[in-house]
Amino acid sequence: MKLNDMDLGEKKRVNVTVSSKLIADAKALGINVSQSAEEGLMKKVREAKGAQWLEENREALLAHNEWVKKHGTFGDRVRAWKKKHAAV
């Protein structure tokens, strides 16, 4: 998801500590520090939420994978049927 695609709500001023050299380099290169910080934080939040979702759903995912190992998928049955009934 891009920054523009996400409803971020109202902006809020916060204090952060960043290397003065890094800030100077960013400004010299025309990099918008606030936007870059927001994009970086959004990426970290997205990654953390993804990891949290995986952990919360780990048991269900493992159970599903075991079921597929044992029974296969619908696509497996369709391919087998097509192979068996293929027109010559």
PyMOL commands that set and color helices and strands:
alter all, ss='L'
color gray80, all
select helices_A, chain A and resi 3-5+20-28+33-71+74-84
alter helices_A, ss='H'
color red, helices_A
deselect
rebuild
show_as cartoon
